[in-house]
Amino acid sequence: MKAELKELVPFIKSLYPGETPVPLHAPRFLGKEKEYLVECIDSTFVSYVGPFVTRFEEQIRDLTGAKHAVAMVNGTSALQMALVSCGLEPGDEVITQALTFAATANGIRHAGGEPVFVDVDRDTLGMSSLALEKFLGTHGERRPAGTFNKTTGRRIFAVMPMHTFGLAMDVVEVARICKAWGIALIEDAAESVGTLVGKQHTGTFGLASILSFNGNKPITTGGGGMLITNDDHVAERARHVSTTAKRKHPWEFFHDELGWNLRMPNVNAALGCAQMDRIQSILANKRETAESYHQWGQEHGISFVREAEGTRANYWLNAMVVADREEREEFLAFSNSNGVQTRPIWVLMNKLPMYKDCFHGSLQESEWLGDRIINIPSSVRIA
């Protein structure tokens, strides 16, 4: 392991004084969270009906520019509802990336779809438009009923890229490819609240998208997610099927199809509203931390992953690139045993037991990154 990597540990501790161990990404409650929770409890509206749910959805619409926002219990459920609401049929394929968190593939499976994996770009860690285009050129076939994978015989319903660690991937080019092939684009923007491509928020380039508000995200509701879309039908269907498919009526309980109970409770939304009150200061704080890491890396010959030109990342989790898998393991052991929480990037989806038989293209870059990426502490700094 490079000697400079050992010097990173005390530098991280200097950024987060008094925190032992230094967490990878801890939630910060520095606003009106307690006040809003008390207000929520006093109102007795603690389930999915309540003013904080409506307000939180409005705040997300304002931030992203999306026409609709539908609050869900978590990001995985939001992915499932996005696919179902956009029209995925059982057995349809959804092209995504192998280098992602398991929730991406899980959401596809929960919706009845079949994940297919393509490679990522080394600089953004997100889906490679070149890999997608090559995959479709080799396996895609346009038919009257849609685009099909001529190798598997299944319909390719959607492409689902993920904006990794809050870094914007090449979504403009992926959107162009999807349009050319007549395939729905559904973004997994779980990690990219506040991330921009030009002046446009991630998650607004396709038919639908989702955000996550898990406990370790820049904005947290404890557990929570949000489906965002500009399509009226998708939004209406998402609200309906995620609320047990119950028809609106003052007192009658009539459900017109199989539905799910996946809407965000008002008590969770109260946390989200308090967090969103401070969204700009949160994003500025995280950018300052990322700049500190990048400056340190330049001085010590350590490479950190940076936002692509023309984009503005939220830097949810800062990521550095080491020489190889051996150096990765050495640093992980050293840092974690010295009071600094670090972690490797996820195991590739096609290497997990439930997805090992999924169809995929070449994953050369995903494998290279999988051996070398390390996440380091990225919480909002309160010192």
C-alpha positions as CSV (number, residue, x, y, z in Angstrom):
1,M,0.0,0.0,0.0
2,K,1.3,3.5,-0.9
3,A,2.6,5.3,2.1
4,E,0.4,8.3,1.2
5,L,-2.7,6.3,1.7
6,K,-1.9,5.9,5.4
7,E,-1.7,9.7,5.6
8,L,-5.2,10.0,4.4
9,V,-6.6,8.6,7.7
10,P,-5.4,11.4,9.9
11,F,-6.5,13.9,7.3
12,I,-10.0,12.4,7.4
13,K,-10.0,12.7,11.1
14,S,-9.1,16.3,10.9
15,L,-12.2,16.9,8.8
16,Y,-14.4,15.2,11.3
17,P,-12.9,16.0,14.7
18,G,-14.4,14.3,17.7
19,E,-16.1,11.6,15.7
20,T,-14.9,8.1,16.7
21,P,-15.0,6.2,14.6
22,V,-15.5,8.6,11.7
23,P,-18.7,7.2,10.0
24,L,-19.0,6.7,6.3
25,H,-22.1,8.8,6.0
26,A,-24.2,9.6,9.1
27,P,-27.5,11.5,9.1
28,R,-27.4,15.1,10.4
29,F,-30.5,16.6,12.1
30,L,-29.6,20.3,12.5
31,G,-32.9,22.0,11.5
32,K,-36.5,21.7,12.5
33,E,-36.7,17.9,12.5
34,K,-37.9,17.6,16.1
35,E,-40.3,20.5,15.8
36,Y,-41.9,19.0,12.7
37,L,-42.1,15.5,14.3
38,V,-43.9,16.9,17.3
39,E,-46.3,18.8,15.0
40,C,-46.9,15.6,13.1
41,I,-47.6,13.5,16.3
42,D,-49.8,16.2,17.7
43,S,-51.9,16.2,14.5
44,T,-52.4,12.4,14.8
45,F,-51.7,12.2,11.0
46,V,-48.8,9.8,11.1
47,S,-49.7,7.5,8.2
48,Y,-49.4,8.2,4.5
49,V,-52.1,10.8,4.6
50,G,-50.9,14.1,6.0
51,P,-49.7,17.6,5.2
52,F,-46.0,16.8,5.4
53,V,-46.3,14.2,2.7
54,T,-47.8,16.8,0.4
55,R,-45.3,19.4,1.3
56,F,-42.3,17.0,0.9
57,E,-43.6,16.1,-2.6
58,E,-43.9,19.8,-3.5
59,Q,-40.3,20.5,-2.3
60,I,-39.0,17.7,-4.4
61,R,-40.9,19.0,-7.4
62,D,-39.5,22.4,-6.9
63,L,-35.9,21.1,-6.6
64,T,-36.0,18.7,-9.6
65,G,-38.4,20.6,-11.9
66,A,-40.4,17.4,-12.3
67,K,-44.2,17.8,-12.8
68,H,-45.1,15.0,-10.4
69,A,-43.5,13.5,-7.2
70,V,-45.0,10.5,-5.4
71,A,-43.6,9.7,-2.0
72,M,-42.8,6.0,-1.3
73,V,-41.6,4.0,1.7
74,N,-38.1,3.5,0.1
75,G,-36.2,3.8,-3.1
76,T,-36.5,0.1,-4.0
77,S,-40.3,0.3,-3.9
78,A,-40.2,3.5,-5.9
79,L,-38.2,1.6,-8.6
80,Q,-40.8,-1.1,-8.6
81,M,-43.7,1.3,-8.9
82,A,-41.9,3.3,-11.6
83,L,-41.6,0.1,-13.7
84,V,-45.1,-1.1,-13.0
85,S,-46.6,2.4,-13.6
86,C,-44.7,2.8,-16.9
87,G,-46.1,-0.5,-18.3
88,L,-43.6,-3.2,-17.7
89,E,-45.0,-6.7,-18.3
90,P,-43.8,-9.9,-16.5
91,G,-40.7,-11.2,-18.2
92,D,-39.7,-8.0,-19.9
93,E,-36.0,-7.1,-19.8
94,V,-34.7,-4.0,-18.2
95,I,-31.1,-3.0,-19.2
96,T,-29.2,-1.7,-16.2
97,Q,-25.6,-1.7,-15.0
98,A,-23.8,-4.4,-13.1
99,L,-21.9,-1.9,-11.0
100,T,-24.8,-0.7,-8.9
101,F,-26.4,-1.2,-5.5
102,A,-28.6,-4.3,-5.3
103,A,-31.8,-2.2,-5.0
104,T,-31.5,-1.4,-8.7
105,A,-31.8,-5.0,-9.8
106,N,-34.1,-5.9,-6.9
107,G,-36.6,-3.2,-8.0
108,I,-36.6,-4.8,-11.5
109,R,-37.2,-8.3,-10.2
110,H,-39.9,-7.1,-7.7
111,A,-41.8,-5.5,-10.7
112,G,-41.6,-8.8,-12.6
113,G,-38.8,-7.8,-14.9
114,E,-35.5,-9.4,-15.8
115,P,-32.3,-7.5,-15.3
116,V,-29.7,-7.3,-18.1
117,F,-26.3,-5.8,-17.3
118,V,-24.1,-3.6,-19.4
119,D,-20.8,-1.9,-18.7
120,V,-20.1,1.5,-17.1
121,D,-17.8,4.4,-17.9
122,R,-14.7,4.6,-15.8
123,D,-14.9,8.4,-15.2
124,T,-18.6,8.6,-14.1
125,L,-19.1,5.0,-12.7
126,G,-22.4,5.1,-14.5
127,M,-23.8,3.3,-17.5
128,S,-21.7,3.6,-20.7
129,S,-23.7,4.9,-23.6
130,L,-21.2,3.2,-25.9
131,A,-21.7,-0.1,-24.1
132,L,-25.5,0.3,-24.4
133,E,-25.3,1.1,-28.1
134,K,-23.1,-1.8,-28.8
135,F,-25.3,-4.2,-26.8
136,L,-28.4,-3.1,-28.6
137,G,-26.7,-3.2,-32.0
138,T,-25.7,-6.8,-31.3
139,H,-28.8,-8.1,-29.5
140,G,-31.6,-5.6,-30.2
141,E,-34.3,-6.1,-32.8
142,R,-37.1,-3.7,-33.6
143,R,-40.5,-5.4,-34.1
144,P,-44.1,-4.0,-34.3
145,A,-44.6,-5.0,-30.7
146,G,-41.4,-3.1,-29.5
147,T,-37.7,-3.8,-29.2
148,F,-36.7,-7.3,-28.4
149,N,-33.6,-9.1,-27.4
150,K,-33.1,-11.5,-30.3
151,T,-30.8,-13.7,-28.2
152,T,-33.2,-14.2,-25.3
153,G,-36.5,-13.6,-27.2
154,R,-37.7,-11.2,-24.5
155,R,-39.0,-7.7,-25.0
156,I,-36.6,-5.0,-23.9
157,F,-38.9,-2.6,-22.0
158,A,-36.6,-0.1,-20.4
159,V,-33.1,1.1,-19.8
160,M,-32.3,1.9,-16.1
161,P,-29.0,3.7,-15.6
162,M,-27.8,4.7,-12.1
163,H,-26.2,8.0,-11.1
164,T,-23.5,6.4,-8.9
165,F,-22.6,8.2,-5.6
166,G,-24.3,11.3,-6.9
167,L,-22.1,11.6,-10.0
168,A,-24.2,12.3,-13.1
169,M,-23.7,9.6,-15.8
170,D,-24.0,10.3,-19.6
171,V,-27.8,10.5,-19.4
172,V,-28.2,12.7,-22.4
173,E,-26.7,10.2,-24.8
174,V,-28.4,7.3,-23.1
175,A,-31.7,9.1,-23.6
176,R,-31.0,9.6,-27.3
177,I,-30.3,5.9,-27.7
178,C,-33.5,4.9,-25.9
179,K,-35.5,7.2,-28.1
180,A,-33.9,5.8,-31.2
181,W,-34.8,2.2,-30.1
182,G,-38.2,3.0,-28.7
183,I,-37.2,1.9,-25.2
184,A,-38.4,3.6,-22.0
185,L,-35.7,5.4,-20.0
186,I,-36.2,5.1,-16.2
187,E,-33.4,6.6,-14.2
188,D,-32.2,5.3,-10.9
189,A,-31.3,8.7,-9.4
190,A,-31.5,7.3,-5.8
191,E,-28.1,8.8,-4.9
192,S,-28.3,12.0,-6.8
193,V,-30.7,14.4,-5.2
194,G,-29.4,17.9,-6.1
195,T,-27.2,16.6,-8.9
196,L,-27.4,18.5,-12.2
197,V,-26.6,17.9,-15.9
198,G,-26.2,21.4,-17.2
199,K,-29.2,23.1,-15.4
200,Q,-31.4,20.0,-15.5
201,H,-31.8,17.7,-12.5
202,T,-31.0,14.1,-12.8
203,G,-34.1,11.9,-13.0
204,T,-35.9,14.2,-15.4
205,F,-34.5,12.9,-18.7
206,G,-36.8,9.9,-19.1
207,L,-40.3,8.6,-18.5
208,A,-39.8,8.3,-14.8
209,S,-37.2,8.2,-12.1
210,I,-36.7,7.7,-8.4
211,L,-34.8,9.3,-5.5
212,S,-33.9,7.6,-2.2
213,F,-34.0,9.1,1.3
214,N,-32.4,6.3,3.2
215,G,-30.7,7.1,6.5
216,N,-27.3,7.5,4.8
217,K,-28.4,9.8,2.0
218,P,-27.9,13.6,1.8
219,I,-31.6,14.1,2.5
220,T,-33.1,11.5,4.8
221,T,-36.5,10.5,6.0
222,G,-35.2,7.5,7.9
223,G,-36.4,5.3,5.1
224,G,-38.1,6.7,2.1
225,G,-38.1,7.2,-1.7
226,M,-39.8,9.3,-4.3
227,L,-41.0,8.6,-7.8
228,I,-40.7,11.6,-10.1
229,T,-42.2,12.0,-13.6
230,N,-43.5,14.5,-16.1
231,D,-46.1,12.0,-17.3
232,D,-49.6,12.5,-15.9
233,H,-50.7,8.8,-16.5
234,V,-47.5,7.4,-14.8
235,A,-48.0,9.6,-11.8
236,E,-51.7,8.8,-11.5
237,R,-51.1,5.1,-11.8
238,A,-48.2,5.1,-9.3
239,R,-50.4,6.9,-6.7
240,H,-53.2,4.4,-7.3
241,V,-51.4,1.1,-7.2
242,S,-49.1,2.1,-4.4
243,T,-52.1,3.0,-2.2
244,T,-53.7,-0.5,-2.3
245,A,-55.4,0.3,-5.6
246,K,-58.3,1.8,-3.6
247,R,-60.8,3.9,-5.5
248,K,-61.3,7.4,-4.0
249,H,-64.6,7.5,-2.0
250,P,-65.6,9.2,1.2
251,W,-66.3,5.9,3.0
252,E,-66.4,2.9,0.7
253,F,-63.5,0.5,0.4
254,F,-63.3,-0.8,-3.2
255,H,-60.0,-1.9,-4.7
256,D,-60.1,-2.4,-8.5
257,E,-56.9,-4.4,-8.9
258,L,-54.0,-5.9,-7.0
259,G,-52.2,-3.1,-5.3
260,W,-49.4,-2.4,-2.9
261,N,-49.2,-0.5,0.3
262,L,-46.0,1.5,-0.3
263,R,-46.7,5.2,0.4
264,M,-44.5,7.2,2.7
265,P,-45.9,7.9,6.1
266,N,-46.4,11.5,7.2
267,V,-44.0,11.1,10.1
268,N,-41.2,10.2,7.7
269,A,-42.1,13.1,5.4
270,A,-41.8,15.5,8.4
271,L,-38.1,14.6,8.6
272,G,-37.8,15.1,4.9
273,C,-39.4,18.6,5.0
274,A,-37.0,19.7,7.7
275,Q,-34.0,18.3,5.7
276,M,-35.2,20.0,2.5
277,D,-35.4,23.3,4.3
278,R,-31.6,23.1,4.4
279,I,-30.9,21.4,1.0
280,Q,-28.7,24.1,-0.4
281,S,-26.5,24.4,2.6
282,I,-26.2,20.6,2.7
283,L,-25.1,20.4,-0.9
284,A,-22.6,23.3,-0.4
285,N,-21.2,21.6,2.7
286,K,-20.7,18.3,0.8
287,R,-19.1,20.1,-2.1
288,E,-16.6,21.7,0.2
289,T,-15.7,18.3,1.7
290,A,-15.2,16.9,-1.8
291,E,-12.9,19.8,-2.8
292,S,-10.9,19.2,0.3
293,Y,-10.4,15.6,-0.7
294,H,-9.5,16.4,-4.3
295,Q,-7.0,19.0,-3.2
296,W,-5.4,16.6,-0.8
297,G,-5.3,13.9,-3.5
298,Q,-3.6,16.2,-5.9
299,E,-0.9,17.0,-3.3
300,H,-0.4,13.3,-2.5
301,G,-0.8,11.6,-5.8
302,I,-4.1,9.9,-5.0
303,S,-7.0,9.9,-7.5
304,F,-10.5,10.8,-6.6
305,V,-13.5,10.5,-8.9
306,R,-14.8,13.9,-9.9
307,E,-17.9,15.2,-11.6
308,A,-17.9,15.2,-15.4
309,E,-17.6,18.5,-17.3
310,G,-21.0,20.2,-17.6
311,T,-22.4,18.4,-14.5
312,R,-22.7,19.3,-10.9
313,A,-22.5,16.3,-8.5
314,N,-23.9,16.2,-5.0
315,Y,-20.9,14.2,-3.9
316,W,-23.0,11.9,-1.7
317,L,-20.1,9.5,-1.3
318,N,-16.6,10.5,-2.2
319,A,-14.7,7.7,-4.1
320,M,-11.0,7.2,-4.6
321,V,-9.2,4.9,-7.0
322,V,-6.3,2.8,-5.8
323,A,-3.8,0.7,-7.8
324,D,-5.4,-2.8,-7.5
325,R,-7.5,-5.1,-5.4
326,E,-4.6,-5.9,-3.1
327,E,-4.1,-2.2,-2.3
328,R,-7.8,-1.8,-1.8
329,E,-8.0,-4.5,0.8
330,E,-4.9,-3.2,2.6
331,F,-6.3,0.3,2.9
332,L,-9.8,-1.0,4.0
333,A,-8.2,-3.0,6.8
334,F,-5.9,-0.2,7.8
335,S,-8.5,2.6,7.8
336,N,-11.3,0.6,9.5
337,S,-8.9,-0.6,12.3
338,N,-7.8,3.0,12.8
339,G,-11.2,4.6,13.5
340,V,-12.2,5.6,9.9
341,Q,-15.0,3.8,8.2
342,T,-14.4,3.0,4.6
343,R,-15.9,0.5,2.2
344,P,-15.4,-1.0,-1.3
345,I,-17.8,-0.5,-4.1
346,W,-20.5,-3.1,-4.4
347,V,-20.0,-6.6,-5.7
348,L,-21.1,-6.7,-9.3
349,M,-24.7,-7.8,-9.7
350,N,-23.8,-10.7,-12.0
351,K,-21.6,-12.1,-9.3
352,L,-24.5,-12.3,-6.7
353,P,-26.3,-15.6,-6.5
354,M,-29.7,-14.3,-7.4
355,Y,-28.4,-12.6,-10.6
356,K,-25.6,-14.8,-11.7
357,D,-27.6,-16.2,-14.6
358,C,-28.7,-12.8,-15.9
359,F,-27.8,-12.0,-19.5
360,H,-25.1,-9.4,-19.8
361,G,-22.6,-7.8,-22.2
362,S,-18.9,-7.2,-21.6
363,L,-18.2,-5.8,-18.1
364,Q,-14.5,-5.0,-18.4
365,E,-14.7,-1.5,-16.9
366,S,-17.1,-2.6,-14.2
367,E,-14.6,-5.3,-13.1
368,W,-11.7,-2.9,-13.2
369,L,-13.5,-0.4,-11.0
370,G,-14.8,-3.1,-8.7
371,D,-11.2,-4.0,-7.8
372,R,-10.1,-0.4,-7.1
373,I,-12.9,1.9,-5.8
374,I,-13.0,2.9,-2.1
375,N,-15.6,5.1,-0.5
376,I,-14.4,7.4,2.3
377,P,-16.3,9.4,5.0
378,S,-18.6,12.0,3.3
379,S,-21.1,13.1,6.0
380,V,-22.1,16.7,6.3
381,R,-19.4,18.3,8.5
382,I,-20.6,20.1,11.6
383,A,-17.2,21.1,13.0
